[in-house]
Amino acid sequence: MSDQSLTIALSKGRIFEETLPLLAAAGIVPAEEPEKSRKLIIGTNHDNIRLVIVRATDVPTYVQYGAADFGIAGKDVLIEHGGDGLYQPLDLQIAQCRMMVAVRKGFDYAAASQPGSRLRIATKYPDIAAEHFAAKGVHVDIIKLYGSMELAPLVGLSDAIVDLVSTGNTLKANDLEAVEHIVDISSRLVVNKAALKTKHALIEPIIRAFAGVVQAEGA
Ligand code: AMP
């Protein structure tokens, strides 16, 4: 696409749904719903603006390399990615949840997580988990999983999990309980640093429109 066009990286599901009102405030309307389409590139009501639909964990990578000019990614994903090459101008306060440690109900976490003890942790977020337990002086064996973390303590794969909790319903349905809060998570706008300069006139009004919605909702 030409220099006067914009590519926006988004993931399907929660983030896409919660991004639609922000896009609308910036006058951008997707031509199709990604949930109903298999297309990975979706046009908009602007000839020069398109959306690319990628996995949530891949959004920072597309933006970092300039394959997308900007995107929306959870803070969880950004912490694990490291944020290289990304400008993060705005907390959009969408897809809000908490990164928590959770265990089977009845597991004596207080006793098992004394400084110097050793725990097996299943998680999609190895860096966040390692840093959290290092700060507590607890040794951990991290088992990297890509989904359904809640299963791990139930079948003896791990003592605990580090995962996102929103309503708490998933933990409850699986007889797990949250025992420690690590960090609050929400989605951020991430902009390619070079694109912010070369396409400033296109990107800046969109950032301003997004900021207006965030401010109005927080008021
Ligand atoms: P809940 O049952 O509402 O607490 O949601 C928990 C499940 O949804 C877990 O499997 C989480 O990994 C996932 N989840 C919750 N919030 C988010 C979020 N903001 N982004 C991605 N996954 C999430």
Residues whose N, C-alpha, C, O or C-beta is under 5 A from the ligand:
A	BS01	AMP	A95 Q96 C97 D163 L164 V165 S166 T167 G168 N169 T170 L171
